[in-house]
Amino acid sequence: MQWDPVQYGRYSTERSRPFFDLIGQIHSDQPDAIVDLGCGPGELTAALAARWPSAQVTGLDSSPEMIAQAGGASGARPGNLSFSLLSAQDFHADSTDVLVSNAMLQWVPEHRDLLRRWAQELRPDGWLAFQVPA
């Protein structure tokens, strides 16, 4: 599926409310590694980097268009934030303290199997934070 970052951006307010509600429930004080799986154009991922400035925050998305948009503002991006092209199916949660995914898992048919795998791979005391629209 090809994603259009401009069209996606038209609904940023609707998408950001549940994201901030979701991350407000994460009570990890000093995570080292945070991943935003299905990061889209990266604006919300940047909020994770701002909340946890000592953590390395990585935004991952399977859309080249979204990653190009996210990486386009690299000059204004904090040093603890990076973006990469990767599908949910290819992601492994090893070395991850906080795994966030906002409105992405409904697009992945085998997401229940992936959730089980990620829960096993996540660091001890790690956090899985997912929001899946109906």
Steps between C-alpha positions, in 0.01 A plus 500: 500500500632844413449770765469871427655707784298810399168316514611329822578839652145623449389280790790568734281645775272195503800266505701691761236501776500123554879497463548744789239315707693179431846627588360667811447148635868404461678520834856431395730757660836428337460290184808460281331395177154600375347390170199654328382227265297642212634850566356659186650843429662513844339795680366282782827310521671831569272539804647176637852640457397817683341307787804272544801709388755249636350208302580404142167529316454324167205543267435206268257483212450276197415796275794659313289815456440534874864437590610755238266754661621413852865519402454825309519720809828349622653842566230582755494149643640432847813285513320215678251450213545293184277346234531181294303307244387166648181297506332389821555138399878555479529689829645327806455661844835382642670789683174700504367651824186667361319388185228736380265449208214737428240391243726263306431146616158481334687500165707192594303174469726299735526769768394268784797273431729800478374635833583168669846498348572864592382443858751216532783699341445827688746585777394410856263768637443618143180662377276409208270791417254443215192676375293319238191675363179303459 
